[in-house]
Amino acid sequence: MATAAPINATPAHDLGGLRSGIKATNLNASPETKAYTIPRGPVTSQLSFYVPPADGSAPYNWVEKQPEGVPQNNYGTAVHDVEIQDIRGRENEFTLDRNSFEPLVNIPSSEHDFTDEQRIKEIYYPEVENLLLSNLPGAHRIFIFDHTIRRPGPNAARGPVNRVHIDQTPRAAEERVRIHLGEDAEKLLQGRYRIVNVWRPLNGPVVASPLAFADGSSVEDEDIVGVQHRYPHRTGETAGVKYNPGQRWYYLSGMRNDERLLLKCSDSDEDVGSYGRVPHTAFTDSRTPEGAPGRESVEVRALVFG
């Protein structure tokens, strides 16, 4: 079982580029990205936040094709300038329990293409399970319930999401336990359970459309609004996030294929549960070199028990 280690320091060859950017020339660079300069350091970008429906109705979003004559969603968005700090070089300051996100490095993987759904489940899912069991103290059981591949371009099935959101709410997390764990659900719901999103790039280091994420301890309860996540056969719940100037936002510049970002979406633990949510979004960095390839990524969502 491989154990991932938190990133402890920025490599010496990166130090000079933390603010001005450096060439993506490390051995982990994808061929299409290694010729481009990676933006580094703090940046101000426009992020899109949730605005409630004008008529006061319950917010919703149809995941697939909505019924004829029905809007895909009924809520609005508002764009705000947000300063986003680069955590490259200070990664070990952040933990999943305290901040709702945590970076890990030097993660080996036997899956490289991410084009075959069955191979992803047979090879990559067990790697993610071992990663979580090895790095989350107290975790004793993992159930991976889905994954999403994101690629750029008009023909991609799913692209980066440029809207601040949280993947699941506490209500959705409890529902996931009941849906997937069958007769074990009631017992498991008596203990600690979390939903953790394991995020990584596929064509790193990331040059365009990096991922921004907020410190969960800086997000107020009133900032978060449950949004019906409507499928043809059931309705789940994600969360929209209102703008609040007190939120602290971060990104990990030039994230590589051998790095993972743990994003905690929900946590039943009463002591850290209020931090058990991490708003996140793709964002546009104005320093991105012209012609840089769009970001490709995979995220795996898992129920973590214990």
MIMIVO-264379 format. One line per field, with one value per residue: x, y, z of N, C-alpha, C in turn. Coordinates in steps of 0.02 Angstrom, whole numbers, plus 32768, in hexadecimal, padded with zeros to 4 digits. Example, Ala and Ser with C-alpha at 12.3 -4.5 7.8 and 13.67 -1.06 7.14 Angstrom:
BEGIN
n.px: 8294,8282
n.py: 7EE4,7F90
n.pz: 8186,8162
ca.px: 8267,82AC
ca.py: 7F1F,7FCB
ca.pz: 8186,8165
c.px: 8294,8285
c.py: 7F5B,8002
c.pz: 8186,818A
// end
This chain:
BEGIN
n.px: 802A,8027,8066,803C,8094,8088,80A9,8140,8194,81BC,820C,82B9,82D3,825D,824F,8274,820F,8197,814C,8157,8147,8175,81CB,817B,81D1,81EE,8204,818A,8135,80B5,80C1,807D,8074,80EF,813A,810B,80FD,80DC,8062,8081,8070,800D,7F6D,7EED,7E4A,7DB0,7D29,7C99,7C06,7B7C,7AD2,7A35,7994,7928,78A1,7896,7888,78B3,795B,799A,79EE,79F7,7A48,7A55,7A04,7981,78CD,785A,7840,7869,78DC,798F,79CA,799B,79D3,7A41,7AE2,7B6F,7BFB,7C96,7D2B,7DB4,7E39,7EB3,7F18,7FB8,7FE5,8059,80EF,80CB,807E,8071,8033,7FAC,7F1D,7EA8,7E45,7E4D,7E46,7DFB,7E34,7EC2,7F63,7FBE,8053,80C2,807F,806A,8028,7FD6,7F82,7F6E,7F32,7EA7,7E32,7DE5,7D5C,7D45,7DC6,7DF3,7DA5,7DD1,7E5A,7E81,7E25,7E41,7EC1,7EA2,7E53,7EB3,7F07,7EB7,7E9B,7F1C,7F40,7EDF,7EC4,7E75,7E1A,7DC3,7D78,7D4E,7CE6,7CD8,7C77,7C66,7CB3,7CFD,7D33,7D86,7D9C,7DDE,7D8B,7D0A,7CD3,7CE2,7CA7,7C97,7CCA,7D3E,7CF6,7CBB,7C85,7C60,7C4D,7C13,7C29,7BD4,7B54,7B36,7ABC,7AB6,7B25,7AFF,7A96,7ADC,7B22,7AB8,7A88,7AF3,7B2C,7AD5,7A9B,7AF8,7AF3,7AAB,7AF5,7B72,7B53,7B4E,7BCD,7C62,7C5B,7C91,7C95,7D0B,7D62,7DD4,7E47,7E9F,7F13,7F1B,7F6B,7FD8,8068,7FE9,7FB9,7F55,7EAE,7EB1,7E87,7E2A,7E13,7DBC,7DE7,7D9B,7D82,7D6E,7CF6,7C51,7BB9,7B47,7B71,7B5E,7AF2,7A7A,7A5E,79EC,7A17,79EE,79C6,7986,7952,795F,7979,7A00,7A70,7AD0,7B3D,7B29,7B8E,7B95,7BDD,7C58,7CBC,7D10,7D3C,7DC5,7E2F,7E87,7F06,7F65,7FF2,8025,8003,802D,802B,804B,801C,7F9C,7F01,7EA4,7DFE,7D86,7CDE,7C73,7C56,7C31,7C5F,7C4F,7CA8,7CFF,7CAB,7C6F,7CD1,7CD1,7CC4,7CEB,7CED,7D06,7D4E,7D72,7DE2,7E0A,7EA8,7EF6,7F79,7F96,7FF0,7FE0,7F90,7FA6,7F85,7EE2,7EAB,7EAA,7E58,7E34,7DBB,7D94,7D14,7CF4,7CAC,7CDE,7CFD,7D0D
n.py: 7FC4,8066,80FC,81A2,823C,82DB,8373,83BE,8427,84A7,8478,849B,84CF,850C,857D,85FC,861D,8635,86AA,86E7,8683,85E6,857B,84E6,846A,83F4,8343,8307,8349,8358,833A,839B,8409,842F,8491,850B,859F,859A,85EB,8639,8659,86D6,8706,876B,8746,8737,86EB,8683,868C,864A,8683,8699,8657,86CD,86CC,8690,8607,8557,8530,84DE,8468,8417,8383,8334,8336,83A7,83A4,83CA,8475,849E,84FC,84DE,84FF,8566,85D0,865E,86AB,8705,8767,877E,87D5,877D,875F,86E5,8678,862B,858A,8545,850F,8521,84B7,8459,849A,8488,8426,839E,8393,8410,8472,8443,841D,83CA,83B4,8331,82D8,8287,8212,8176,812C,80B0,80C7,8126,8159,816F,815A,80EA,80B0,803C,8010,807C,806B,7FED,7FFA,807F,80A3,8047,807A,80FB,80DC,809C,8109,8162,8116,810C,818D,81D2,81E0,816A,8140,80B4,8075,8082,80C0,80D5,8137,817E,81CA,8251,8286,830F,8372,83EA,844E,8453,83D7,8386,8318,8342,83DB,844C,8498,8537,8578,859F,8520,8495,83E8,838B,838F,8383,833E,82FD,82AC,8252,8214,81D6,8173,8121,80F9,80B0,8057,7FF9,7F7B,7F97,801C,8063,8046,807A,8101,8127,813F,81A0,81EC,821E,827F,827F,82CE,829D,82ED,8308,833F,830F,8332,8375,83E0,844F,84D3,8524,8554,8538,84EC,8539,8544,8554,8579,8515,853B,85C1,85D8,8607,85C6,8601,8621,85B5,855A,84E0,8489,8440,83AF,8372,82D8,8267,81F9,820F,8288,82E1,8343,83D2,845C,850A,859D,8633,86D5,8711,8785,875C,86DD,866E,8650,85D9,858E,850C,8523,84EF,8466,83BA,8319,82B5,82E1,82F4,833A,8342,835C,838B,836C,8356,8334,82D2,82DE,8332,838B,83B8,83C4,843A,8470,841D,842F,8463,84E4,84F5,8517,8521,859B,8630,8661,86F6,86FB,868E,863D,8665,85F5,8586,84DC,849E,846F,83C5,834F,82DE,82AE,8255,8219,81EF,8192,8197,813B,8144
n.pz: 8000,7FCC,8014,801A,8023,8073,8019,8037,8018,7FA0,7F0A,7EEA,7E6A,7E4F,7E9D,7E71,7E1D,7E5C,7E60,7DE3,7D85,7D37,7CC2,7C8D,7CA1,7CE4,7D06,7D13,7CC1,7C48,7B97,7B4B,7B9E,7BD2,7B95,7BBA,7C1F,7CCB,7D28,7DC4,7E76,7ED4,7E94,7E4D,7E21,7DC5,7E10,7E07,7E60,7EC1,7EAF,7EF7,7EB9,7E6C,7E88,7F02,7F08,7F21,7EFB,7E68,7DFB,7D62,7D3E,7CCC,7C2B,7C39,7C59,7BD3,7BB5,7C33,7C91,7C9A,7D13,7DA2,7DE4,7E01,7DD9,7E18,7DF6,7E45,7E73,7EB0,7F1D,7F0A,7F5C,7F44,7F73,7F5D,7F9B,801E,8042,80A9,8110,8113,8139,812A,818F,81CF,816B,8102,808B,8042,8004,7FAF,7F80,7F08,7ED9,7E9D,7E06,7DA5,7D40,7CB0,7C3C,7C4A,7BFF,7BF3,7C41,7C8F,7CAB,7CF7,7D69,7D93,7DA7,7DCE,7E34,7EA4,7EC4,7EF0,7F5E,7FB3,7FC5,8010,8084,80B5,80D6,811D,81C0,8229,81CA,818C,812F,8085,8006,7F60,7EFA,7E81,7DEF,7D92,7CF6,7CB3,7C27,7BB2,7B31,7AB0,7A92,7AFE,7B7E,7C02,7C45,7C9A,7D2C,7D3B,7DB0,7E55,7ECA,7F30,7F38,7F7B,7FFA,80AF,80BA,803E,804C,80B2,806F,8008,804F,8077,7FF9,7FC1,801E,804F,80BB,811B,8131,819B,820F,81EB,81E0,8262,828A,8260,81C2,8121,8089,800F,7F90,7F1A,7EC1,7E28,7DA8,7CF9,7C90,7CC4,7CE9,7D27,7CC2,7C8B,7CBF,7D50,7DF1,7E6D,7F1D,7FB7,8061,80D4,8157,8150,811A,812C,8177,8140,80C3,8071,800A,7FF2,7F5A,7EEF,7E9A,7E0F,7DC8,7D49,7D8F,7E17,7E9C,7ED1,7F38,7F29,7F52,7F45,7F4F,7FA4,7F8C,7FFB,8048,80AC,8093,8076,7FF1,7F8A,7F1E,7ECD,7E7E,7DDA,7DE5,7DE9,7D93,7DED,7E63,7EDF,7F0F,7F9C,7FBA,8029,8032,8088,8136,81BF,823F,82D7,830F,82AB,8243,8218,81CC,8165,80D9,8037,7FD3,7F24,7E81,7DD3,7D8C,7D2E,7D08,7CED,7CC7,7C7D,7BFC,7B4E,7AE3,7B33,7B62,7B8F,7C33,7C6B,7CD2,7D5B,7DD0,7E61,7EC4,7F6A,7FEF,8094,8120,81CF
ca.px: 8000,8051,8054,804C,80AF,807A,80DF,8161,81B7,81C1,824D,82E6,82CF,821E,824C,8279,81D5,815A,8123,8158,8138,81AF,81BE,8167,8203,81FF,81FB,8144,810E,8099,80E2,805B,8076,8131,8159,80E9,810C,80A7,8057,808E,8065,7FC8,7F4D,7EA7,7E22,7D68,7D08,7C51,7BE6,7B34,7AA0,79F6,795F,7907,785D,7898,787D,78EC,7989,79A5,7A14,79F0,7A8A,7A4F,79D3,7946,788D,7849,7823,7882,7922,79BE,79CE,7971,79F5,7A6E,7B27,7B8D,7C43,7CBB,7D74,7DCB,7E81,7EBF,7F5E,7FDA,8000,8097,8124,80B1,8049,8069,800E,7F64,7F06,7E62,7E19,7E4F,7E39,7DD0,7E5B,7F06,7F89,7FEC,8082,80E5,804D,8071,7FEA,7FDE,7F52,7F89,7F0A,7E66,7E02,7DBF,7D38,7D4E,7E0B,7DF6,7D88,7DF8,7EA0,7E89,7DFD,7E66,7EF7,7E84,7E3F,7EF0,7F1F,7E8E,7EA7,7F60,7F4C,7EAB,7EC4,7E34,7DF2,7DC8,7D51,7D46,7CBA,7CDC,7C37,7C68,7CEC,7CF0,7D6B,7D7A,7DCA,7DC8,7D73,7CC1,7CBD,7CEE,7C6A,7C95,7D02,7D47,7CBB,7CCD,7C51,7C70,7C1D,7C29,7C0E,7B9D,7B40,7B2E,7A81,7AC8,7B54,7AD8,7A71,7B0C,7B2F,7A7D,7A82,7B29,7B45,7AA3,7A8B,7B2B,7AEC,7A96,7B2D,7BA6,7B3C,7B58,7C13,7C77,7C5D,7CA3,7C9E,7D4B,7D6F,7E1B,7E4E,7EE2,7F16,7F30,7F9E,7FFE,8050,7FB1,7FCA,7F16,7E73,7EC1,7E50,7E2B,7DEE,7DB8,7DF1,7D59,7D79,7D5E,7CB5,7C1B,7B80,7B17,7B8C,7B52,7AAB,7A6D,7A40,79D4,7A3F,79B9,79D0,7945,7939,7964,7991,7A33,7A78,7B11,7B37,7B41,7BB4,7B90,7C1B,7C65,7D01,7D39,7D55,7E0B,7E34,7ECA,7F10,7FA8,800A,8048,7FF7,8048,8005,805A,8001,7F55,7EE2,7E6B,7DCB,7D52,7C9D,7C46,7C74,7C00,7C7F,7C34,7CDE,7D1C,7C79,7C62,7D05,7CCF,7CAB,7D1F,7CD9,7D3C,7D3B,7DA7,7DE4,7E34,7EE2,7F07,7FBF,7F9E,800E,7FB6,7F98,7FB0,7F50,7EB2,7EB7,7E86,7E5B,7E06,7DA9,7D73,7CEF,7CF3,7C95,7D13,7CE0,7D3E
ca.py: 8000,80A1,8133,81E4,826B,8321,8398,83E1,8463,84B3,8466,84D5,84ED,8531,85B6,863C,862A,8636,86E4,86FA,864A,85C1,854B,84A4,843E,83BB,8302,82F3,8373,833C,8358,83D6,8442,843D,84CB,8548,85BB,858F,8624,862A,868F,86ED,8723,877F,872E,873C,86AC,8686,8676,863C,86B5,8674,8665,870D,86C1,8670,85BF,852C,852D,849B,8461,83D7,8368,831E,835E,83B6,839B,83FD,84B1,84AB,8513,84AF,8513,859F,8600,8689,86AE,8747,8763,87A9,87D0,8759,8751,869D,866E,85EF,8565,8524,8520,8521,8486,8434,84C3,847D,83E1,8391,83A3,8457,84A0,8420,8407,83B5,839B,82FA,82D6,8249,81DC,814E,8111,8084,80DD,8162,8174,8184,8158,80AC,80B4,8000,8010,80AD,804C,7FB2,800B,80BE,80A3,802B,80A8,8131,80BE,8095,814C,817D,80EE,8119,81D3,81EE,81BC,8152,8124,806B,805B,80B2,80AD,8105,8134,8195,81F2,827E,829C,8351,8384,8428,844A,844D,8391,8362,8306,836F,8409,846C,84BE,857A,858F,8589,84EE,845D,83AE,836D,83AB,834D,8316,82D2,827A,821E,81EF,81AB,8139,80F5,80DE,8084,8028,7FC7,7F68,7FB2,8065,807F,8042,80A8,8145,8136,8155,81D7,81E0,8259,827A,829E,82D0,8298,8312,830A,834E,82DA,834D,83A6,8410,8477,8516,8549,8540,8517,84E4,8562,8525,857F,855C,8508,855E,8607,85D9,860A,859C,8625,8625,8577,854F,84A1,848E,83FF,8394,8348,82A5,824C,81C6,8224,82CC,82E8,8389,83F1,849C,8549,85C3,867C,86FB,872F,879C,873B,869C,866D,8626,85C1,855E,84ED,8532,84BC,8424,8385,82DA,828B,8302,82EC,836A,8328,8390,836E,8388,8350,8310,82CC,82EA,8371,83B9,83D6,83C2,847D,847D,83E5,8442,848A,8502,84F3,852A,8533,85E3,8648,8689,8724,86F2,8650,864A,865C,85B4,854F,84AA,849D,843E,8386,8339,82AB,82B1,8218,822A,81B3,8191,8182,812A,8142
ca.pz: 8000,7FC7,803F,7FFE,8053,8064,7FFA,806D,8003,7F59,7EF1,7EE3,7E28,7E4A,7EC9,7E4E,7DF4,7E83,7E51,7D9D,7D5A,7D20,7C8D,7CA4,7C83,7D0E,7CE5,7D17,7C95,7C0B,7B5D,7B30,7BCD,7BED,7B74,7BCE,7C60,7CFC,7D54,7E0B,7EA6,7EDD,7E59,7E55,7DE9,7DCE,7E1E,7DFF,7E9D,7EC0,7EBF,7EFE,7E89,7E7A,7EA1,7F43,7F04,7F30,7EC2,7E4B,7DBE,7D41,7D2B,7C87,7C06,7C60,7C35,7BA2,7BD0,7C76,7C8F,7CB8,7D59,7DAF,7E0E,7DDD,7DEE,7E1C,7DF1,7E74,7E73,7EEB,7F20,7F13,7F71,7F2D,7FAC,7F4B,7FCA,8063,803F,80E8,8140,810C,8145,8118,81C7,81E2,8133,80D1,8052,8053,7FCA,7FB8,7F49,7EF9,7ED9,7E60,7DE9,7D6B,7D0D,7C92,7C05,7C64,7BC8,7BF9,7C80,7CB6,7CC3,7D2D,7DA6,7DA9,7DB8,7DF2,7E72,7EDD,7ED6,7F18,7F9F,7FDC,7FD5,8046,80C1,80CD,80E7,8148,81FF,823F,8193,818A,80F7,804F,7FCF,7F29,7ED8,7E3D,7DDA,7D59,7CCD,7C95,7BF2,7B91,7AED,7AA7,7A8B,7B3C,7BA2,7C3C,7C48,7CDB,7D43,7D4F,7DDE,7E99,7EDF,7F5A,7F15,7FA1,803B,80E1,80A9,8006,8064,80D4,803B,7FE5,807A,8073,7FB6,7FAC,8050,805E,8100,8148,8133,81DB,823D,81D6,81ED,82A9,8292,8236,817A,80FB,8041,7FFB,7F48,7F0B,7E82,7E0B,7D60,7CCC,7C62,7CEB,7D1A,7D11,7CAB,7C82,7CE6,7D8F,7E20,7EAA,7F54,7FF1,80A3,80F0,8197,8142,80F8,815C,8166,8116,807F,804D,7FFC,7FD0,7F18,7ED7,7E63,7DF4,7D96,7D35,7DBC,7E5D,7EA8,7F05,7F4E,7F2B,7F74,7F2A,7F81,7F9E,7F96,803C,8046,80DF,807C,8062,7FB6,7F7A,7EE8,7ECD,7E3A,7DB4,7E02,7DBF,7D8F,7E27,7E9F,7EEB,7F3C,7FC0,7FC5,8053,8022,80C1,816E,81F5,8280,82F1,8320,826E,820F,81FC,819A,8136,8097,8015,7F93,7EF3,7E3D,7DA3,7D82,7CF8,7D1E,7CB7,7CB6,7C56,7BBB,7B14,7AC3,7B63,7B5E,7BC5,7C68,7C6F,7D17,7D72,7E17,7E7A,7F01,7F94,8034,80C1,8161,8204
c.px: 802C,8038,806A,8066,809A,80B6,8100,8182,81B3,8206,8277,82DE,828E,8220,824D,823B,8195,812F,8121,8147,8178,819B,81AC,8195,8214,81EC,81B3,8118,80F3,80B8,80C1,805E,80BC,8152,813C,80FE,80D0,809E,805F,807B,801C,7FAE,7F06,7E81,7DD9,7D4B,7CBD,7C2F,7B9A,7B0A,7A5C,79C3,7939,78C2,785B,788C,78BC,791A,7992,79D2,7A09,7A34,7A8A,7A1B,7994,7906,787F,7828,783B,78CA,7950,79C9,79A8,7991,7A27,7AB5,7B3D,7BD8,7C64,7D06,7D8B,7E17,7E8B,7F09,7F79,7FF8,803F,80CF,810D,8079,803D,8047,7FC4,7F54,7EBC,7E33,7E16,7E37,7E0B,7DF3,7EA1,7F28,7FB6,8018,80A1,80B7,8055,802D,7FFB,7FAD,7F69,7F5A,7EC7,7E33,7DD4,7D9E,7D45,7D95,7E14,7DDD,7DB3,7E3D,7EA4,7E61,7E23,7EA1,7EDC,7E6F,7E7C,7F0B,7EF9,7E99,7EEB,7F69,7F16,7EA7,7E7C,7E0A,7DFB,7DA0,7D46,7D14,7CBC,7C9C,7C35,7CAA,7CD8,7D31,7D59,7DB2,7DB1,7DAA,7D28,7CA8,7CC8,7CAC,7C61,7CD3,7D0A,7D0A,7CD2,7C96,7C61,7C39,7C3D,7C05,7BD1,7B91,7B3C,7AF1,7A91,7AF8,7B2F,7AB2,7A9F,7B1B,7AF5,7A77,7AB4,7B3B,7B11,7A97,7ABE,7B20,7ADD,7ACF,7B63,7B93,7B43,7B9F,7C23,7C76,7C69,7C9C,7CDD,7D52,7DBB,7E26,7E96,7EDE,7F2B,7F65,7FC6,8046,801A,7FC9,7F8B,7EDF,7E86,7E83,7E5B,7DFF,7DF2,7DC7,7DAD,7D4D,7D68,7D1A,7C7D,7BE1,7B50,7B31,7B76,7B08,7AA3,7A48,7A2B,79FC,7A13,79D2,798B,7927,793D,797C,79C3,7A38,7AC1,7B09,7B51,7B62,7BAD,7BD4,7C1E,7CAE,7D2E,7D53,7D9D,7E14,7E7C,7EC9,7F57,7FC4,802F,803F,8008,801D,8012,8044,7FB6,7F3E,7EA4,7E3C,7D92,7D10,7C6C,7C68,7C42,7C1D,7C6A,7C6B,7CFB,7CE9,7C6B,7C96,7D03,7CB0,7CDF,7D03,7D14,7D21,7D79,7DA8,7E13,7E6A,7EF8,7F4F,7FCB,7FBB,7FDD,7FC4,7FA3,7F77,7F22,7EC1,7E8B,7E8E,7E2A,7DF9,7D82,7D53,7CE4,7CD2,7CCD,7CF5,7D18,7D66
c.py: 803E,80D8,8174,8211,82B1,8342,83C2,8422,846A,849F,84A3,84F7,8514,8574,85F8,864D,8632,8672,86F4,86C2,8629,8593,8508,8470,8402,837A,82EB,831C,834C,835E,8398,8413,8458,847A,850D,855E,85B3,85CE,860F,8666,86A5,870D,8737,876A,8737,86F6,86B6,8665,866F,867A,8691,8685,86A4,8704,869D,8625,8598,8526,84E5,84A1,841B,83BF,8353,834B,8368,83AA,83D6,8439,84C5,84C4,84E0,84BF,8553,85D3,8628,8684,86F7,873F,8795,879F,87B1,8750,8708,8693,862B,85CA,853E,853D,8523,84ED,8463,845D,84B1,8433,83DB,83A3,83ED,8484,8484,8410,83F5,839A,8361,82F5,8291,820C,81B4,8138,80E7,8096,8120,8182,8190,818B,811C,80AB,8077,7FFC,8043,808E,8013,7FC5,804A,80C0,8083,8057,80E1,8117,80B7,80D8,8169,8157,80FD,815F,81F5,81C6,81A8,8133,80D8,804C,8093,8096,80E4,8100,8154,81BA,821C,828F,82DF,835F,83C4,841B,843E,8406,8368,8353,8334,839A,8425,8498,8502,8599,8574,855A,84BE,841F,838F,8394,8373,8320,82E5,829B,8241,81F4,81C0,816C,8108,80D4,80A6,804E,7FF7,7FBA,7F81,7FFD,8080,807D,8074,80F1,8158,814E,818F,81C2,8223,824B,82A1,8296,82CF,82B3,8311,831F,8310,82F1,8384,83AD,843E,84BD,8541,852B,851B,8515,8511,8540,8552,8558,8553,852D,85A8,860F,85D6,85DE,85BF,862F,85EB,856A,850D,84AC,8448,83EB,835F,8319,828C,821D,81D8,826C,82CC,8331,839C,8434,84D5,8570,860E,869C,8717,8745,877D,86F7,86A1,8639,8616,859A,8543,84F4,84F7,8476,83ED,8346,82AD,82AC,82F5,8324,8349,8361,8371,8392,8387,8326,830E,82D9,832F,83A3,83DB,83D9,8405,8492,8448,83F7,846F,84A5,8502,8505,852E,857F,85F4,8674,86B4,871D,86B4,8660,863D,8618,857A,851D,84AD,8465,8400,836C,8300,82B6,8273,8229,81EA,81C2,8173,8177,8124,8183
c.pz: 8000,7FF5,8020,8035,8041,8044,802F,8057,7FB8,7F41,7EE3,7EA0,7E1F,7E6F,7EA5,7E26,7E1A,7E73,7E06,7D6D,7D44,7CE6,7CAB,7C86,7CAE,7CEC,7CE6,7CE8,7C5A,7BCF,7B45,7B5F,7BDF,7BCE,7B8C,7C14,7C8F,7D26,7D9D,7E35,7EA8,7E9D,7E6B,7E16,7DF9,7DD7,7E1D,7E3C,7E94,7ED3,7EC1,7EC7,7E9D,7E98,7EE5,7F42,7F15,7EF4,7EAA,7E0E,7DA2,7D29,7CE2,7C64,7C2F,7C37,7C07,7BC4,7C16,7C71,7CB0,7D01,7D63,7DDD,7DE4,7DF7,7DF0,7E1E,7E20,7E6B,7EB4,7EE7,7F32,7F21,7F57,7F69,7F9A,7F78,8012,806A,8082,811E,8142,8115,8136,8151,81D6,81AA,80FD,8090,8069,8014,7FDD,7F79,7F41,7EFC,7E98,7E47,7DAC,7D34,7CF2,7C5E,7C1B,7C2B,7BCB,7C3E,7CAC,7CD3,7CFC,7D6E,7DC1,7DC2,7DE3,7E33,7EAC,7EF2,7F02,7F5D,7FCD,7FF2,8011,8087,80DF,80EA,8112,8189,8214,8208,8190,8151,80C4,801C,7F9B,7F00,7E93,7E2E,7D9E,7D37,7CAE,7C62,7BD0,7B4D,7AE7,7AA2,7ACA,7B60,7BDF,7C3B,7C8E,7CEC,7D5C,7D79,7E23,7EB2,7F11,7F3F,7F39,7FE1,806E,80D2,8071,801D,8087,80A1,8016,800E,8073,802E,7FA9,7FDE,8069,80A7,8132,8156,8179,820E,822B,81E3,8237,82B7,8264,81EC,8156,80B0,802F,7FB0,7F3E,7EC5,7E6A,7DC2,7D39,7C9B,7C85,7CD2,7CFD,7CFF,7CA6,7CAC,7D26,7DBC,7E5D,7EDE,7F91,8031,80C4,8131,818E,8122,812C,8145,8136,80CF,8053,8046,7FD7,7F8E,7F01,7E99,7E42,7DBD,7D80,7D69,7E06,7E60,7EE1,7F1A,7F4C,7F50,7F49,7F62,7F72,7FA9,7FDC,803D,807A,80CB,8065,802A,7FA4,7F38,7EEF,7E87,7E1B,7DCF,7DD1,7DC1,7DCC,7E68,7EA2,7F19,7F5B,7FD0,7FED,8046,805C,80F7,81A7,823A,829A,8301,82E3,8236,81F0,81C9,8162,80F4,8076,7FD4,7F63,7EAE,7E12,7D9D,7D49,7D15,7CE4,7CA0,7C8B,7C11,7B81,7AF4,7AF1,7B5F,7B9A,7BF6,7C60,7CB6,7D23,7DBC,7E2A,7EBC,7F2A,7FD7,805F,8106,8195,8208
// end
